[in-house]
């Protein structure tokens, strides 16, 4: 009762989980980080986000650190899905593709 009187009724205060705020997008690593012959954690991160957003159909074994044609095809699918990006779905993420993908 004291807890309720203090404003900690169920669904409030310590009983309620903190409201989830969206994580800010990770900084764009630059266009040179993506494409044939490239590898790194940023490619894995990109692939994981593509899968989360429903654009991972071209992966046969999931995203990884080495750039593949599957990455390019999945990015191009995402680009075609967004009106802001549909004009040139080249499959290479730029700053706008990155920001929209992580928003």
PyMOL commands that set and color helices and strands:
alter all, ss='L'
color gray80, all
select helices_A, chain A and resi 2-5+13-15+31-33+41-52+69-81+86-88+95-101
alter helices_A, ss='H'
color red, helices_A
deselect
rebuild
show_as cartoon
